[in-house]
Amino acid sequence: MAATQKLVKDIIDSKTGETSKRRKGAKNSETAAKVALMKLKMHAAGDKSLPQTFKILTHSNLLIISLEL
């Protein structure tokens, strides 16, 4: 459970505190972090018989830049 709480805290800390007149995100950043973690776990691939404590979850974004000269 501590590992999950650490992941949620890391997700909350990684969000930048942009201020604007309109709210563009979730009302509660803690709930949004939990939902992001749930979505990450939902799309995880691998052995389902391993306990959650042995799993390492990573999230990466693929950025493709096309350079045309």
KAHUPE-V289962 format. One record per pair of residues at least 12 apart in sequence whose ideal C-beta (glycine too) atoms are under 8 Angstrom apart, sorted by the first residue. I is the first residue (numbers start at 1). GAP is how many residues later the second one is. If there is no record, write none. Layout:
# KAHUPE-V289962
i = {I	I}
gap = {GAP	GAP}
This chain:
# KAHUPE-V289962
i = {3	3	4	4	7	7	8	8	8	8	9	11	11	11	12	12	12	15	15	37	40	40	41	44}
gap = {49	50	33	48	30	50	22	25	26	29	24	22	25	26	17	18	21	14	18	20	17	19	16	13}
